[in-house]
Amino acid sequence: MVTYNYMVVDITERRGTEPHTDLVFQALADATRRDIVRLTMHGEYSVSQLAKRYPMSFAAVQKHVAVLHRAQLISKERSGREQLVRGRPDVVRAAATLLDEFAALWRDRIDRFGEVLADEMKGTPKMKGTPK
Amino acid sequence: MTVTDVDVNRENKTLTVTAMFDASVERVWQLWADPRKLEQWWGPPTYPATMVEHDLSVGGRVRYFMTGPEGDKHHGWWRITSVEPPSRLEFEDGFGDADGNPNPEMPVTVARVAIEEAAGGGSLMTIESNFPTDEVMAQMVEMGMQEGITLAVGQMDALL
């Protein structure tokens, strides 16, 4: 298990490149947008190709793509008259991993917490008494 | 027996940990209040924590370092913002520089601990950890990135 402290070493050298996390989480909070990210992770899609997949207008899909783009979850590239959309696994992975790691860190801590308590109960003779 | 639930709320930027212990509130509190006991669980076995300073009064500090397998030291600190022994503790949880002083470049989270008597005996402990600012979240994402731990895209739904 990687420790949280261990994780942050040298972070200061990499500043200025971080995506705006709020935007990332907001963007991923919508099922259609998650689907677009998932899809474009495996290949490039034009906005009109994407629009055909969902029961909504081209404009609505375009809006979803814009939200994802703002969060840097996808990149857009112009190809003739079309915009090609491609997912950015690095950003998705970072957003998903982080809180998961943080949760794992606390889960491990609580496991140890329980072990320390259990050991105490086993190891402490009754006569020592506990303050109430 | 420990029943643990860890809930991540992305909207409120909160991590909530709930755990049940077959021990009195006072005993559970001692694992926070006694630095020798705190050392036994705060850091993982491969990065054991050593408490250098431990003052659980309002405004007080806890300073510690964790020692890695290579002898590498990672410093951390708390600043106590509220305390009601044996049931409540609130503190800022941050990182230190090489000398153990708070490092302003590093993210600070706020942790709220509540310990109460459970209905069926034992104690219920709740820890709420907040990421106070967008900047902190951004930094934390950056850190996650640095670890380079891969996660299947399919796992996204489970996380959201």
Interface residues (C-beta under 8 A of the other chain):
Chain A: M1 V2 T3 N5 Y6 M7 V8 V9 D10 I11 T12 R14 R15 T17 E18 P19 H20 T21 D22 V24 F25 L28 A29 R34 V37 R38 M41 P89 D90 V92 R93 A94 A95 A96 T97 L98 L99 D100 E101 F102 A103 W106 R107 D108 R109 I110 D111 R112 F113 G114 E115 V116 L117 A118 E120 M121 T130 P131 K132
Chain B: M1 T2 T4 V6 V8 R10 E11 L15 V17 A19 F21 D22 A23 S24 E26 R27 V28 L31 K37 Q40 W41 W42 G43 P44 T46 Y47 M66 G68 H74 G76 F95 E105 M106 P107 M125 I127 S129 D134 M137 A138 Q139 M140 V141 E142 M143 G144 M145 Q146 E147 I149 T150 L151 V153 G154 Q155 M156 D157 L159 L160
